């Protein structure tokens, strides 16, 4: 959805009685009928809460479902970004991933009003689904969301502390059928069972290695601790049968953890985590490829100059509206101090990673 304004205004109208019940039952998974107004355009939507622990905070996150596909969109996510006092980490991260050649959802900030009451600044996130693929002229293919720690590319479950009952466990299927789910299970199995001697040639039958290494570099730069086993989707191209990784949920980045507390710039090592990463970087050719990818990113995109322009632009747009956000007035000083904090993190993280590039050789 779009508007001519720098930050679009979304107005939602819900029947008063329905809205009162909706407000009381924040744990409901049932959508309610509503009308969305953007500029001169009106859309019939279904509105529901999204997220888990964030439902406990005063500023809720939402999902829009369009009964009829509208402007090539079936679903939209509106994130409150309540924990991230900068309100920009998610967008900054996803735009950064896009700049380094990783398939990423689009995002933009919006102003939300429900039944005449201003709810504040939100981040609209594109849903990763068949319409996400269609808008990029990509072939159809199954999409899986990594839901829990079992999405660790291993045969072992950190939840059960035993071998997984199903190798595709840890994922929910967004697009595709049972045969696609079986293909995901086979992919996880192959990651763990291909011999070391054959791994370099065989893994490329299942995985776009270049795209994965670029994604790995992005996770390592932004320090999304959960990003190695959470916060991603898998897309399998129907024309090649090869998997790609798509980042998702990147508010706990750029020096902050999931609680909003400071995360030291050297917390995550240069070679990251998870079984697939370890196996790939055990191959000298892939390790050298990762070295070259990361080195270029540290010289070009992951810099205070490059990212600082995006940070300044977003802050200029957001600041007047954040001051009016009913949920953020008490934390305005934190919002105002975050650009300096983020830039300091980028500078120190960049320096740390450059110092450890030689570890990859």
Order of alpha helices (4+ residues) and beta strands (2+ residues): beta-alpha-beta-beta-beta-beta-alpha-beta-beta-alpha-beta-beta-beta-beta-alpha-alpha-alpha-beta-beta-alpha-alpha-alpha-alpha
